[in-house]
Amino acid sequence: MESNSEPEIQNQMPIVGSDGAQIGVVAHVDAGESIKVVRDAQGQDHWIPLGWVDRVDRHVHLARTAREATSEWMDTPPAMSAGTGPTSEASESH
């Protein structure tokens, strides 16, 4: 009688790496493409791609260790959709 086979990501859910270490808490999901993490102790914002999510229960479990996730997460908001900004080929000038 379950309506959903997998819980949805909710605000304030803990985010944990594949090693079980917590890296933060969900602030919200941005445009269905990334998770904004609640600001850290230094007031810095971070985002992680939804593609890193392995599963969701009472926690958001990542398919990366905490160390990998925190070294690779984004410090600026990701683009809302692909192709909206300059291409990497066009960014190089001669």
Buried (B, 14 or more C-beta within 10 A) or exposed (E): EEEEEEEEBEEEBEBBBBEEEEBBBBBEBBEEBBBBBBEEEEEEBBBBBBEBBEEBEEBBBBEBBBEBBBEEBBEEEBEEEEEEEEEEEEEEEE
